[in-house]
Amino acid sequence: MTTPSASHPDPEFEEVVRKYEREMYRLILAQVQDPETAEHLTQETFLAAYRRFPDRDPDVEIRYWLCWFGLEQCKAHWRANPRAADDDTSE
């Protein structure tokens, strides 16, 4: 299997993005409570998922697989910005 590149994106993954982009954004926004940060983390979520897409377990529902990436992006954000974690959970 060839790895997709930016110039030749995987059509299957493009469909995944179209189908789940809003849902992932809402999940991340609920966690970080900041639209700009949520938008950035959503992009990072799909970038991380894209890199691992060829190796994903087909038995795991794609929605759950993406949620895992999204929550991992939130955790990385909080580790890099400890004050953000306090601000995000204080509301």
Secondary structure as GFF3:
##gff-version 3
##sequence-region A 1 91
A	DSSP	alpha_helix	11	32	.	.	.	ID=ss1
A	DSSP	alpha_helix	35	52	.	.	.	ID=ss2
A	DSSP	three_ten_helix	53	55	.	.	.	ID=ss3
A	DSSP	alpha_helix	62	80	.	.	.	ID=ss4
A	DSSP	alpha_helix	82	89	.	.	.	ID=ss5
###
